[in-house]
Amino acid sequence: MDPIIVLGILLALLFNFANGLNDAANSIATIVATKALTPLQAVLLAGVFNLLGPLLFTTAIAATIGKGIVDPVFLTPLLILMAMLGAVLWVFLTSFFGIPVSSSHALIGGLLGAGMAAAGTGAVLWPSIAVIRQTALYAIAGAFIGAIITAAVAYRRDDFKPWNFIVGGLIGVTVIIPFAIAAGFLKIGGILAVVIFIVISPMLGFLSAFVLAGLIACIFHNYHPRRLSRHFKILQIFSGSFQAIGHGSNDAQNAMGIITAMLLAGGLIAEFHVPLWVIFASSLAISLGTLFGGWRVIDRMANKITRIRPYQGFSASTAAGGVLSLMTAFGIPVSTTHAATGAIMGVGTTRGYSAVKWGVVREILIAWILTIPASAVVSGGCYLIALALIGEVF
């Protein structure tokens, strides 16, 4: 095997290790916050179930990463190598400062940056105008319906405020787009799906966690608080495991897609099909990253956004795990960080707007917005530097 291919595979596995290092917080933040398990026990739990995740789902996300962002015609070992390098640098940098970011989006930004540095904007698989128009129509319809229903409900409760329209519009878009995709009315993928779900995945996590936590609070409102906490600390172990499976199934496929694309670009396989050894190696890398734990990220997710009770931790983990599993089934690479953070904000908001530390949330949102363009710039720069130093010898 060509040494460059070997280097690319190792860098892809390093990326998955960094993914687990940063995203460890997603699966275990609520378990740590409620002391259902010790931090070490929680990290071990997440590591084990991250390993199982990719074995339980299809490799559709790997295909999206490997051949749905940049045209495979332009994918060379050098391009893939520099895309991963930019993504790894960004993820390690944000992990050092304790900022939870999307490793999936860092990799996508890396592919975009290296691809455009190599062959211009034509290297990117942009969505068609027809698909964009259809998506926009669904979004507008959902926003209109959601705004009207939310405003009407608030008016009947004599609690109407103008921002009800905005909140309702976001809810409507969050519901209608996934529904249209699930029903087969809307077929989107690649970069368009990634961009849309930057907004929708945290909102899905927020809404589902908010509703689930509210239902649990209503059903068990007569339970003694200590008894309720004891039961839900046990249930949190299962919900955290479910979320870790979703995390592994979605995020571990990033390296799978890259390694398979590298093998295809190097002529080692005839078609894009993820080998079994790639599945195991990628899963193991992300599990090892999680086992080492990104402790600064864990602290921010567990303690800095809102105070979490055991039933709320269960709600957040279950909601985030559900979002990840749903998106994995559709082959859409979404951010585990986005879904988990949205879910934590959702359970916090059940106690009122002031229960969430929105200053911390703003810092996280800025990192989300910057991730794709920042990793694209870093990867594009890496590609141009490598090209200037060694030429197109790959």
C-alpha positions as CSV (number, residue, x, y, z in Angstrom):
1,M,0.0,0.0,0.0
2,D,1.3,3.5,-0.9
3,P,2.8,5.3,2.1
4,I,0.6,8.3,1.4
5,I,-2.5,6.2,1.5
6,V,-1.3,4.8,4.9
7,L,-0.7,8.3,6.1
8,G,-4.2,9.4,5.0
9,I,-5.8,6.4,6.8
10,L,-3.8,7.2,10.0
11,L,-4.9,10.9,9.8
12,A,-8.5,9.9,9.3
13,L,-8.4,7.7,12.4
14,L,-6.7,10.6,14.3
15,F,-9.6,12.8,13.2
16,N,-12.1,10.3,14.6
17,F,-10.0,10.2,17.8
18,A,-10.3,14.0,18.0
19,N,-14.0,13.7,17.3
20,G,-14.4,11.4,20.3
21,L,-12.2,13.7,22.4
22,N,-14.4,16.7,21.7
23,D,-17.8,15.0,21.4
24,A,-17.3,12.9,24.6
25,A,-19.2,15.6,26.3
26,N,-22.3,15.0,24.2
27,S,-23.0,11.5,25.4
28,I,-22.1,12.0,29.0
29,A,-22.7,15.6,29.9
30,T,-26.1,15.1,31.5
31,I,-24.9,11.9,33.3
32,V,-22.0,13.8,34.8
33,A,-24.2,16.8,35.7
34,T,-26.7,14.7,37.7
35,K,-24.0,12.5,39.2
36,A,-25.7,9.4,37.9
37,L,-22.2,8.1,37.2
38,T,-18.7,9.4,37.9
39,P,-17.0,11.1,35.0
40,L,-14.7,8.1,34.5
41,Q,-17.6,5.6,34.5
42,A,-19.6,7.9,32.1
43,V,-16.7,8.1,29.7
44,L,-16.2,4.3,29.7
45,L,-19.9,3.8,29.1
46,A,-19.8,6.2,26.1
47,G,-16.7,4.6,24.7
48,V,-18.2,1.2,24.6
49,F,-21.5,2.2,23.0
50,N,-19.8,4.5,20.5
51,L,-18.1,1.4,19.3
52,L,-21.4,-0.4,18.8
53,G,-23.2,2.4,17.0
54,P,-21.7,2.1,13.5
55,L,-22.3,-1.7,13.6
56,L,-26.0,-1.2,14.0
57,F,-26.7,1.2,11.2
58,T,-26.0,1.5,7.5
59,T,-22.9,3.4,6.1
60,A,-25.0,6.0,4.2
61,I,-23.3,8.8,6.0
62,A,-19.9,7.5,5.0
63,A,-21.1,7.7,1.4
64,T,-22.3,11.3,1.8
65,I,-18.9,12.3,3.2
66,G,-16.9,10.3,0.7
67,K,-18.7,11.2,-2.5
68,G,-21.5,13.7,-1.7
69,I,-19.6,16.9,-0.9
70,V,-16.8,17.1,-3.4
71,D,-17.0,15.6,-6.9
72,P,-15.1,12.2,-6.7
73,V,-13.4,13.1,-10.0
74,F,-11.3,15.8,-8.1
75,L,-10.6,13.7,-5.0
76,T,-6.9,12.9,-4.8
77,P,-4.9,11.5,-1.9
78,L,-3.4,15.0,-1.4
79,L,-6.7,16.8,-1.3
80,I,-8.2,14.3,1.2
81,L,-5.1,14.5,3.3
82,M,-5.2,18.3,3.6
83,A,-9.0,18.3,4.2
84,M,-8.4,16.0,7.2
85,L,-5.5,18.0,8.4
86,G,-7.5,21.2,8.5
87,A,-10.4,19.5,10.3
88,V,-8.1,17.9,12.9
89,L,-6.4,21.2,13.6
90,W,-9.7,22.9,14.2
91,V,-11.1,20.2,16.4
92,F,-8.0,20.0,18.6
93,L,-7.9,23.8,18.9
94,T,-11.5,24.1,20.0
95,S,-11.1,21.1,22.4
96,F,-8.1,22.8,24.0
97,F,-10.3,25.9,24.8
98,G,-13.2,23.7,25.9
99,I,-15.5,24.7,23.1
100,P,-17.9,22.0,21.8
101,V,-18.0,22.0,18.0
102,S,-19.1,19.7,15.3
103,S,-16.4,17.4,14.1
104,S,-18.6,16.4,11.2
105,H,-18.9,20.0,10.1
106,A,-15.1,20.5,10.5
107,L,-14.5,17.6,8.1
108,I,-17.1,18.9,5.6
109,G,-15.5,22.4,5.8
110,G,-12.1,20.7,5.3
111,L,-13.3,19.0,2.2
112,L,-14.9,22.2,0.8
113,G,-11.7,24.2,1.4
114,A,-9.3,21.7,0.0
115,G,-11.6,21.0,-2.9
116,M,-12.0,24.6,-3.9
117,A,-8.2,25.2,-3.5
118,A,-7.6,22.3,-5.9
119,A,-10.2,22.9,-8.5
120,G,-12.3,26.0,-7.7
121,T,-16.0,26.1,-6.8
122,G,-16.7,23.6,-9.6
123,A,-15.2,20.8,-7.4
124,V,-18.1,21.1,-5.0
125,L,-21.4,19.2,-5.6
126,W,-23.8,22.1,-5.2
127,P,-27.5,21.4,-5.0
128,S,-29.7,22.2,-8.0
129,I,-31.9,25.3,-8.1
130,A,-35.0,23.1,-8.3
131,V,-34.1,21.4,-5.0
132,I,-33.3,24.7,-3.3
133,R,-36.6,26.1,-4.5
134,Q,-38.6,23.1,-3.3
135,T,-36.8,23.2,0.1
136,A,-37.5,26.9,0.5
137,L,-41.2,26.4,-0.3
138,Y,-41.5,23.7,2.4
139,A,-39.6,25.9,4.9
140,I,-41.9,28.9,4.1
141,A,-45.0,26.8,4.5
142,G,-43.8,25.3,7.7
143,A,-42.8,28.7,9.1
144,F,-46.2,30.2,8.2
145,I,-48.2,27.3,9.7
146,G,-46.0,27.2,12.8
147,A,-46.2,30.9,13.4
148,I,-50.0,31.0,13.1
149,I,-50.6,28.0,15.4
150,T,-48.1,29.2,18.1
151,A,-49.5,32.8,18.1
152,A,-53.1,31.4,18.3
153,V,-52.2,29.2,21.3
154,A,-50.4,32.1,23.0
155,Y,-53.4,34.4,22.4
156,R,-55.9,31.9,23.9
157,R,-53.7,31.7,27.0
158,D,-53.6,35.5,27.1
159,D,-49.9,35.4,26.8
160,F,-49.4,36.7,23.3
161,K,-46.1,38.5,22.4
162,P,-44.8,39.4,18.9
163,W,-41.8,37.0,19.2
164,N,-44.4,34.2,19.3
165,F,-44.4,34.4,15.5
166,I,-40.6,33.9,15.3
167,V,-40.6,31.0,17.7
168,G,-43.6,29.4,15.9
169,G,-41.9,29.8,12.6
170,L,-38.8,28.1,13.8
171,I,-40.9,25.2,15.2
172,G,-42.8,24.9,12.0
173,V,-39.6,24.7,9.9
174,T,-38.1,22.2,12.3
175,V,-41.1,19.9,12.0
176,I,-42.0,20.2,8.3
177,I,-38.5,19.6,6.8
178,P,-37.8,16.3,8.5
179,F,-41.4,15.2,7.9
180,A,-41.1,15.9,4.2
181,I,-37.8,14.0,4.0
182,A,-39.2,11.0,5.9
183,A,-42.3,11.0,3.8
184,G,-40.3,11.1,0.6
185,F,-41.7,14.4,-0.6
186,L,-38.3,16.2,-0.3
187,K,-35.1,14.6,-1.4
188,I,-32.0,16.5,-0.3
189,G,-28.5,15.5,0.5
190,G,-24.9,16.7,0.4
191,I,-24.0,20.2,1.3
192,L,-27.6,21.4,1.3
193,A,-28.7,18.9,3.9
194,V,-25.7,19.7,6.1
195,V,-26.4,23.5,6.0
196,I,-30.1,23.0,6.7
197,F,-29.6,20.7,9.6
198,I,-27.1,23.1,11.3
199,V,-30.4,24.9,12.3
200,I,-32.8,22.0,12.4
201,S,-30.8,19.4,14.5
202,P,-30.4,21.7,17.6
203,M,-34.1,22.7,17.2
204,L,-35.2,19.1,17.0
205,G,-33.1,18.3,20.1
206,F,-34.6,21.4,21.9
207,L,-38.2,20.6,21.0
208,S,-38.2,16.9,21.7
209,A,-36.3,17.4,25.0
210,F,-38.6,20.2,26.1
211,V,-41.7,18.1,25.3
212,L,-40.4,14.9,27.0
213,A,-39.2,16.7,30.1
214,G,-42.6,18.5,30.3
215,L,-44.5,15.3,30.0
216,I,-42.4,13.6,32.7
217,A,-42.8,16.6,35.0
218,C,-46.6,16.4,34.6
219,I,-46.9,12.6,35.0
220,F,-44.6,12.4,38.1
221,H,-45.5,15.7,39.7
222,N,-46.7,13.9,42.9
223,Y,-43.5,11.8,43.3
224,H,-41.1,12.5,46.1
225,P,-38.1,14.4,44.5
226,R,-35.5,12.0,45.9
227,R,-37.4,8.9,44.8
228,L,-37.9,10.4,41.3
229,S,-34.2,11.3,41.1
230,R,-33.1,7.8,42.2
231,H,-35.2,6.2,39.4
232,F,-34.1,8.5,36.7
233,K,-30.5,8.3,37.6
234,I,-30.8,4.6,36.7
235,L,-32.7,5.4,33.5
236,Q,-30.0,7.9,32.5
237,I,-27.5,5.1,32.1
238,F,-29.8,3.7,29.4
239,S,-30.6,7.0,27.7
240,G,-26.9,7.9,27.8
241,S,-26.0,4.6,26.1
242,F,-28.7,5.3,23.5
243,Q,-27.2,8.7,22.8
244,A,-23.7,7.2,22.6
245,I,-24.9,4.7,20.0
246,G,-26.3,7.6,18.0
247,H,-23.1,9.5,18.3
248,G,-21.0,6.6,17.2
249,S,-23.3,5.6,14.3
250,N,-23.3,9.2,12.9
251,D,-19.9,10.6,13.7
252,A,-17.8,7.5,13.3
253,Q,-18.8,7.3,9.7
254,N,-16.8,10.5,9.0
255,A,-13.5,8.6,8.9
256,M,-15.2,5.7,7.2
257,G,-16.1,7.9,4.3
258,I,-12.7,9.5,4.1
259,I,-10.8,6.3,4.3
260,T,-13.0,4.7,1.6
261,A,-12.6,7.7,-0.6
262,M,-8.8,7.5,-0.1
263,L,-8.8,3.8,-1.0
264,L,-10.9,4.6,-4.1
265,A,-8.6,7.5,-5.2
266,G,-5.6,5.3,-4.7
267,G,-7.1,2.6,-6.9
268,L,-7.2,0.0,-4.1
269,I,-10.9,-0.6,-4.5
270,A,-13.1,-0.5,-7.6
271,E,-16.2,1.2,-6.2
272,F,-17.3,3.1,-3.1
273,H,-18.0,0.4,-0.6
274,V,-16.9,0.6,3.0
275,P,-14.8,-2.4,4.0
276,L,-15.5,-4.1,7.3
277,W,-12.0,-3.4,8.6
278,V,-12.6,0.3,8.0
279,I,-15.9,0.2,10.1
280,F,-14.1,-1.5,13.0
281,A,-11.0,0.8,12.8
282,S,-13.1,4.0,12.7
283,S,-15.4,2.9,15.5
284,L,-12.4,2.0,17.7
285,A,-10.7,5.4,17.0
286,I,-13.7,7.4,18.1
287,S,-14.2,5.2,21.1
288,L,-10.6,5.7,22.2
289,G,-11.0,9.4,21.8
290,T,-14.1,9.3,24.0
291,L,-12.3,7.2,26.6
292,F,-9.6,9.8,27.0
293,G,-12.4,12.4,27.3
294,G,-12.5,16.1,26.5
295,W,-12.8,17.2,30.1
296,R,-13.0,21.0,29.5
297,V,-15.8,20.4,27.0
298,I,-17.6,18.0,29.4
299,D,-17.5,20.7,32.1
300,R,-19.0,23.3,29.9
301,M,-21.7,21.1,28.6
302,A,-22.5,19.5,32.0
303,N,-22.3,22.6,34.2
304,K,-22.2,25.8,32.3
305,I,-25.4,25.8,30.2
306,T,-28.1,25.0,32.8
307,R,-28.7,23.1,36.0
308,I,-29.9,19.6,35.2
309,R,-32.0,17.2,37.3
310,P,-32.0,13.4,36.6
311,Y,-35.3,13.3,34.8
312,Q,-34.2,16.3,32.6
313,G,-30.9,14.5,31.9
314,F,-32.8,11.5,30.8
315,S,-35.0,13.6,28.6
316,A,-32.0,15.4,27.0
317,S,-30.1,12.2,26.3
318,T,-33.1,10.4,24.9
319,A,-34.1,13.4,22.7
320,A,-30.5,13.8,21.3
321,G,-30.1,10.1,20.7
322,G,-33.4,10.0,18.8
323,V,-32.4,12.9,16.6
324,L,-29.0,11.3,15.8
325,S,-30.6,7.9,15.1
326,L,-33.2,9.4,12.8
327,M,-30.6,11.5,10.8
328,T,-28.3,8.5,10.5
329,A,-31.2,6.4,9.0
330,F,-31.6,9.2,6.4
331,G,-27.8,9.3,5.7
332,I,-27.5,13.0,6.8
333,P,-24.3,13.8,8.7
334,V,-25.5,16.1,11.5
335,S,-23.7,17.5,14.5
336,T,-23.9,15.5,17.7
337,T,-22.9,18.7,19.5
338,H,-25.8,20.6,18.0
339,A,-28.4,18.0,18.9
340,A,-27.1,17.5,22.5
341,T,-26.7,21.2,23.2
342,G,-30.2,21.9,21.9
343,A,-31.6,19.1,24.1
344,I,-29.9,20.5,27.2
345,M,-31.2,24.0,26.4
346,G,-34.7,22.4,25.9
347,V,-34.8,20.8,29.3
348,G,-33.4,23.9,31.0
349,T,-36.1,26.1,29.4
350,T,-38.8,24.0,31.0
351,R,-37.9,25.9,34.2
352,G,-38.1,29.3,32.4
353,Y,-36.0,31.4,30.1
354,S,-33.7,32.6,32.8
355,A,-32.7,29.0,33.8
356,V,-30.4,28.8,30.7
357,K,-27.1,30.7,30.7
358,W,-27.5,32.3,27.3
359,G,-24.1,33.9,27.3
360,V,-22.5,30.5,27.2
361,V,-24.9,29.4,24.5
362,R,-23.9,32.4,22.4
363,E,-20.3,31.4,22.6
364,I,-21.2,27.9,21.4
365,L,-23.3,29.3,18.6
366,I,-20.5,31.4,17.3
367,A,-18.2,28.4,17.2
368,W,-20.9,26.5,15.3
369,I,-21.1,29.2,12.7
370,L,-17.4,29.5,12.3
371,T,-16.6,25.8,12.1
372,I,-17.3,25.1,8.4
373,P,-15.6,28.3,7.0
374,A,-12.7,28.2,9.5
375,S,-11.9,24.6,8.8
376,A,-12.3,25.3,5.0
377,V,-9.8,28.2,5.2
378,V,-7.3,26.1,7.2
379,S,-7.6,23.1,4.8
380,G,-7.4,25.2,1.7
381,G,-4.3,26.9,3.1
382,C,-2.8,23.5,3.9
383,Y,-3.5,22.3,0.4
384,L,-1.8,25.3,-1.3
385,I,1.2,25.1,1.0
386,A,1.6,21.4,0.3
387,L,1.2,21.9,-3.4
388,A,3.9,24.7,-3.4
389,L,6.3,22.5,-1.4
390,I,6.0,19.1,-3.1
391,G,3.9,19.7,-6.2
392,E,1.2,17.4,-7.5
393,V,3.0,14.2,-6.9
394,F,0.2,12.3,-5.1
